[in-house]
Amino acid sequence: MRILIVDDTVILGAAIARILSRLGEARHVATLEEARRLIEIEDFHLILSDVMLDLGTGADLHFWVAQNHPEKLGCIAFMSGGIPDYATWEYIQKSGAPFLAKPMTLESLVTLATRFA
């Protein structure tokens, strides 16, 4: 299983990658730009993106994937401890992508990830 974690909180993103590495290869990036670059050249079973990121949102990443790699939309899941605005929340709900609330439990994180295996 190949997993990409997109979270600008580096410590948390790295911890999630370490936890999920027991399911396969888990990589962490901190920016939308890095995520887009990797999605362009690699395939992932799961792209787990925080909603609130520096210079954008997880919804922005989802929209970019929909425009550029629609075959990868089924790989995306969101996580967040808060939502920046109603439009972002509405977009995430309409996307149908799984959502994991922060703080999350280890069990909920692994359960979500195994859905994509």
C-alpha positions, 0 to 999 in steps of 0.5 A, spaced: 500 500 500 502 506 498 500 512 502 501 520 501 499 524 507 499 532 506 499 536 512 503 542 514 504 540 521 510 537 520 510 533 526 503 530 526 504 529 518 511 525 520 507 521 526 501 519 521 506 517 516 510 513 521 504 509 524 501 508 517 508 505 514 506 499 518 501 498 512 506 499 506 510 505 504 507 512 507 510 519 505 509 525 508 509 532 504 507 539 508 505 543 502 500 543 496 505 544 491 509 538 493 503 533 493 501 535 486 508 534 484 508 527 487 501 525 485 503 527 477 508 522 477 506 517 482 500 512 484 497 512 491 492 508 494 490 513 499 492 521 499 490 523 506 490 530 506 489 535 512 483 540 510 487 547 513 493 547 509 498 553 508 497 557 502 490 552 500 486 547 503 485 540 502 479 541 498 483 545 493 487 539 492 481 535 491 479 540 486 486 540 482 486 532 482 479 532 479 481 537 474 488 533 472 487 526 475 480 524 475 482 517 476 485 518 482 479 521 486 477 515 489 484 515 493 482 521 497 480 522 504 480 528 508 482 530 516 481 536 520 481 539 526 477 545 524 474 547 517 476 554 515 469 556 512 462 553 510 464 553 502 470 548 504 466 544 508 460 544 503 465 542 498 468 536 502 461 533 504 459 533 496 466 530 494 463 524 498 471 523 500 471 520 507 473 525 513 477 523 519 476 528 525 482 531 529 484 529 534 483 522 531 485 515 535 490 510 532 484 505 531 480 510 527 486 512 523 488 505 521 481 503 520 480 509 515 487 507 511 485 500 511 479 501 507 483 504 501 488 497 501 
